[in-house]
Amino acid sequence: MSNRAVIQTGQAPQAIGTYSQAVKVGDTVYLSGQIPLNPETMEMVEGGFEAQTVRVFENLKAVCEASGGSLQQIVKLNIFLTDLSNFATVNEVMSRYFTQPYPARAAIGVASLPKDSLVEMDGVLVVD
């Protein structure tokens, strides 16, 4: 694919597996899942669920910006939660990062996530 570009930034955690932070094809960017790793230390942030959610949004924001876009251009967001009772907190934190129109979204309960994270998010954005 000649119009395929791998997106990478030091402002988000480096991949901990065989994947890219994001891949851009045309004007569409496919964001890999982000967990609450501090990009400088590659350690999980402390402070509980809200702090983890903030870090995940900051990581996604950094990858979006590295692709030439912004969080606001995300058209589909997938949120994976190990405890669905944190749904309201996700909504509150998300309201700090997004304005209407909001992206399409799924919130999915899962048994576990890498590094015992409480939350992981991935998404798709379209850059203008």
Buried (B, 14 or more C-beta within 10 A) or exposed (E): EEEEBEBBBEBBBEEEEEEBBBBBEEEEBBBBBBBBBBBEEEEBBEEEBBBBBBBBBBBBBBBBBBBBBBBBBBEBBBBBBBEEEBEEBBEEBBEEBBEEEEBEBEBEEEEEBEEEBBBBBBBBBEBE
